[in-house]
């Protein structure tokens, strides 16, 4: 499973709070978008050190736990605009 369709599914799972299922998808991908989503997964999980790592890998600023809904919305928008 590669490409944007799995990542779109991962974003929907993240929006539903199903970070474990989203994690299964994003850990198989290597794009910057997948790394960003991986960071969101670990933010939802509460593993903020790991989340920061994935945000760095995605070359994005880690916005913190309070911005999780905005991050999911931004990721969704990124996927729909591509």
Beta strands, then each sheet from edge to edge (+ up, - down):
end
